Amino acid sequence: MNKKESMPRPTILVVDDNESIRDTLEAILKKDYTVIKVRDGEKGLSIIKEREVNVILLDIKLPGMDGIEILKKVKEQYEDIEVIMITVVQEVETAVNAMKLGAYDYITKEFSYDGVVNLVNRVIEKQRNSKELLYLRSEMEHYIDIGFIIGKSRKMKRVYDVIHKVARLHTTILIMGESGTGKELISRVIHKEGCKANKPFVVVNLAAIPEHLTESALFGHEKGAFTGALKLHFGKFELANEGTIFLDEIGELKYDLQAKLLRAIQEGEIERVGGNKTLNVDVRVLAATNVDIEKRVRQGKFREDLFYRLNVIPIRLPALRERLEDIPQLVNFFIDRYNSEFKKNIKGMTDSAIEILSC
């Protein structure tokens, strides 16, 4: 699998007609960031149409279109890009007014090394925190108690053995099993036991997303990409960056989107709907299905190359009827849980009741 060793660094675009200023800012920032330099606003706007840019250092006085005009255009079209104005001391008031138009802050042309580095670092951290907040809101919708994974049967022990062996690998895993067998729970355990445990874990139930919104949900969309796209939307792959994405009901994915998912897995690249910039993502993909994917491949409903990319490590979860010996442990788990939740003191179930459940 063609995985990148490290994520691309944030990109800083410097727009200033003074070559010395451009070179100095590049020298200050190039250790931690990718720096692109241009001398006028028109060129700057063309760059952000082609490249993913995180922060723009923008001179107020530019030939042709001035910095305030550029700022307005950026904020109208690219809400996620932060802009730091560059000004001379005599024009600080203009820079302050620019902040009212959406600029994050400003620096004067007598800037200090530490001042610039600290300011840019704060902006990048703010952007990361914003994405994490979006991720956390999404995650709360899917929270499930990992403690629910229970079973000492031979079949469940085989599942645990596989998890133990593969959790720390970066490979894709296909989890197969009937509805209710705990596919999402198993995926959470794999994430928790893996090397990305402190990174995002994002759940996508493909069967629950309206077909016309699936691409946007996965890969995001740009403002104005379609009717109702009133602002930039980060897709689940961006929210899961450096972490894990769990694609439930993968067999429901539309055929025309399967190629884009394959590209995301294989190359670590995505594009938002309505955009033409390639975004790099580092995401471990766990997928789950309750249908026979191989049968769908034979029927021409699922791409064979995507199936093999997903099925690098297969895990099959047994239904409860295949592991009846786990029922007593499950019963005790639920009794303990609901005793705590409802302030009860139920001691357990009779052997005859357990026997009936196990039939």
ABEGO torsion letter per residue (X at the ends): XBBBABBBBBBBBBBBABAAAAAAAAAAAAAABBBBBBABAAAAAAAAAABBBABBBBBABBBEBBAAAAAAAAAAABAABBBBBBBBAAAAAAAAAAAAAGBABBBBAABBAAAAAAAAAAAAAAAAAAAAAAAAAAAAAABBBAAABBEABAAAAAAAAAAAAAAABABBBBBBEBBGAGAAAAAAAAAAABAAAABBBBBBBAAABBAAAAAAAAAEBBBGABBGBABBBBBAAAAABGBBBBBBGAAABBAAAAAAAAAAAAAGBBBBBGBABBBBBBBBBBBBBABBAAAAAAAGABBAAAAAAAAABBBBBBBAAABAAAAAAAAAAAAAAAAAAAGBBBAEBBAAAAAAAAX
